[in-house]
Amino acid sequence: MKNLAINQLRCLIENETDMITNMANISAYINDLLDDINWVGFYLYKDNMLVLGPFQGHVACNRIKPGQGVCGTSAKERKTIIVDDVHLFKGHIACDSQSQSEIVIPLIKNNQLLGVLDIDSPIKKRFTDKDQKLLEDLVSMFITYL
């Protein structure tokens, strides 16, 4: 599945140079690819804030400070974070009360933070190490074409 997912993503983005267009398609693609998720999208790093970008799902928080919530923590630490139960994560930002678990992957190119990919699930412990590897590979593919 992983190689197929990577190849399909490449076909979606390799000939498109607009970052927002690609983020919109990637959000839709991941929304179709993964089961049991209720939100997938991007936050872009602008003016020392994470600002809502293209996404699939219910309305979301517009701005997140680095270090705040799961997205802000991932951005500040520049590492992927999986949270099995968001209610146990200190400082979790509850944009959607149905979300129970979350994974956030930072977008880093040339050592610069560009933003994060955020995915929520209504199921606790939804995200596995296998999901993390697949999503990090998808993000890496996206970063390659920026």
C-alpha positions as CSV (number, residue, x, y, z in Angstrom):
1,M,0.0,0.0,0.0
2,K,2.8,2.4,0.9
3,N,4.5,2.4,-2.5
4,L,1.1,2.7,-4.3
5,A,0.2,5.7,-2.0
6,I,3.5,7.4,-2.7
7,N,3.2,6.9,-6.5
8,Q,-0.4,8.2,-6.5
9,L,0.6,11.3,-4.5
10,R,3.5,11.9,-6.9
11,C,1.0,11.8,-9.9
12,L,-1.2,14.4,-8.1
13,I,1.5,16.9,-7.4
14,E,4.5,16.5,-9.6
15,N,3.3,18.8,-12.4
16,E,1.7,21.4,-10.1
17,T,3.9,24.2,-8.7
18,D,1.3,25.9,-6.5
19,M,1.7,24.9,-2.8
20,I,-1.9,25.6,-1.8
21,T,-3.3,23.6,-4.7
22,N,-1.1,20.7,-3.7
23,M,-2.0,21.0,-0.1
24,A,-5.7,20.9,-1.0
25,N,-5.3,17.8,-3.1
26,I,-3.1,16.1,-0.5
27,S,-5.7,16.7,2.2
28,A,-8.4,15.2,0.0
29,Y,-6.1,12.3,-0.9
30,I,-5.3,11.4,2.7
31,N,-9.0,11.8,3.7
32,D,-9.8,9.1,1.1
33,L,-6.7,7.0,1.9
34,L,-7.1,6.6,5.7
35,D,-10.1,5.1,7.5
36,D,-11.5,6.4,10.8
37,I,-10.3,10.0,10.5
38,N,-12.5,13.1,10.9
39,W,-10.0,15.9,10.0
40,V,-6.9,16.2,7.8
41,G,-5.2,19.4,6.8
42,F,-2.4,21.8,6.9
43,Y,-1.3,24.7,9.1
44,L,1.2,27.1,7.5
45,Y,3.9,28.8,9.5
46,K,3.5,32.5,9.0
47,D,4.6,35.4,11.2
48,N,5.5,33.1,14.1
49,M,2.1,31.4,14.0
50,L,0.5,28.3,12.5
51,V,-2.3,29.6,10.2
52,L,-5.0,27.3,8.9
53,G,-4.5,26.1,5.4
54,P,-6.3,23.6,3.1
55,F,-8.1,20.9,4.9
56,Q,-10.9,18.3,4.9
57,G,-13.3,18.1,7.8
58,H,-15.2,20.3,10.2
59,V,-14.3,24.0,10.8
60,A,-11.0,24.3,12.6
61,C,-8.9,26.7,14.7
62,N,-7.6,29.6,12.6
63,R,-4.3,30.2,14.4
64,I,-2.1,28.2,16.7
65,K,1.0,29.5,18.6
66,P,4.1,27.4,18.4
67,G,4.2,25.2,21.5
68,Q,0.4,25.3,21.9
69,G,-1.6,22.1,21.5
70,V,-0.4,19.1,19.5
71,C,0.2,21.1,16.3
72,G,2.1,23.9,18.0
73,T,4.2,21.3,20.0
74,S,5.1,19.4,16.8
75,A,6.1,22.7,15.1
76,K,8.2,23.8,18.1
77,E,9.9,20.5,18.5
78,R,10.1,19.9,14.7
79,K,9.1,16.2,15.1
80,T,6.1,14.0,14.5
81,I,3.8,13.6,17.5
82,I,1.2,10.8,17.9
83,V,-1.3,11.4,20.7
84,D,-3.4,8.3,21.6
85,D,-5.9,10.2,23.7
86,V,-6.0,14.0,23.1
87,H,-7.8,14.5,26.4
88,L,-4.6,13.5,28.2
89,F,-2.4,15.9,26.2
90,K,-1.6,18.9,28.3
91,G,-2.8,22.0,26.4
92,H,-4.7,20.2,23.8
93,I,-6.8,22.5,21.6
94,A,-10.3,21.1,21.1
95,C,-11.4,22.3,17.7
96,D,-13.7,19.3,17.3
97,S,-15.1,17.6,20.4
98,Q,-15.3,14.3,18.4
99,S,-11.5,14.0,18.0
100,Q,-10.0,11.4,20.3
101,S,-6.5,10.9,18.8
102,E,-4.2,12.9,16.6
103,I,-1.0,12.8,14.6
104,V,1.0,15.9,13.5
105,I,3.9,15.9,11.1
106,P,6.0,19.0,10.7
107,L,6.8,20.3,7.2
108,I,10.5,21.2,7.1
109,K,12.5,22.2,4.0
110,N,16.1,23.4,4.2
111,N,15.9,23.5,7.9
112,Q,12.9,25.9,7.8
113,L,9.6,25.2,9.3
114,L,6.9,25.6,6.7
115,G,4.0,24.3,8.7
116,V,2.4,21.0,9.8
117,L,0.1,18.3,8.5
118,D,-2.5,17.5,11.2
119,I,-4.8,14.5,11.2
120,D,-7.5,13.7,13.8
121,S,-9.5,10.6,14.5
122,P,-12.7,10.0,16.5
123,I,-11.1,6.8,17.8
124,K,-8.5,6.6,20.6
125,K,-5.2,5.1,19.6
126,R,-6.0,5.3,15.9
127,F,-2.5,6.1,14.7
128,T,0.3,3.5,14.5
129,D,4.0,3.6,13.7
130,K,3.0,2.3,10.3
131,D,0.7,5.3,9.8
132,Q,3.5,7.6,11.0
133,K,6.0,6.2,8.4
134,L,3.5,6.4,5.6
135,L,2.5,10.0,6.4
136,E,6.1,11.1,6.9
137,D,6.9,9.6,3.5
138,L,4.0,11.4,1.9
139,V,5.1,14.7,3.5
140,S,8.6,14.1,2.3
141,M,7.3,13.6,-1.3
142,F,5.3,16.8,-0.9
143,I,8.4,18.7,0.3
144,T,10.5,17.4,-2.6
145,Y,8.1,19.1,-5.1
146,L,8.0,22.5,-3.3
